[in-house]
């Protein structure tokens, strides 16, 4: 699975925030390489919400600067590594899936995926008391959202995003 393209689906509000034209539709045959990204206001600051299309694993990067938004693929990968590390996943596990895969901006990955992104946003807002305004990464907020029982587009039934993501990683 290594060396696949990571598709970053941009919501329409994020496209406007970045001042980019509508990207093409994604082509990934495997949703494990697809993430949908959205700009959300957290305490009045533009923040990144990233939701994995297959598992609904979610992480937040708080109060990104203009320069950080311009480097979104790098910010996304850095945020993903930090979120997974804080959640107890090994660096090797994350690298085995997403390693040095190139990123591509696309449209969001479907209605169900966007519906689950909206649910993740609601979960983030419900747990906003866990927001650490002194940090870009939000490990406590991420943990609270990813521990909650939820549904997702890639797996049937209720479960936590953290458990669904853990099942994706090969055994060490």
Helices and strands as residue ranges (DSSP letters): E 6-10, H 12-18, G 31-33, E 34-42, E 45-52, E 58-61, H 66-70, H 72-86, H 91-98, E 103-107, H 111-126, G 128-130, H 139-147, E 149-150, E 159-160, H 161-168
